[in-house]
């Protein structure tokens, strides 16, 4: 996956976190957003070389 795609996926997931908070509230989405954050971190680690280049 190219750098642009990786960044697009990460931006999408971060936007989804924000949208969940806007729609459902902070308390309702805390666990979901923690899981999404773990996915973001996993993607960043997996594609670390591509993101730096």
C-alpha angles and dihedrals in degrees: 000000000000127000093254092053093047091051091047092053092048091048090049092051092048089049090050090054091053093045092051090053091048093050104034104021132246099281094048094053103037096103093042092050092049089055092047090050090053089053090050091050091048091052091048092051094045094049096033094124092051093047092053095047 
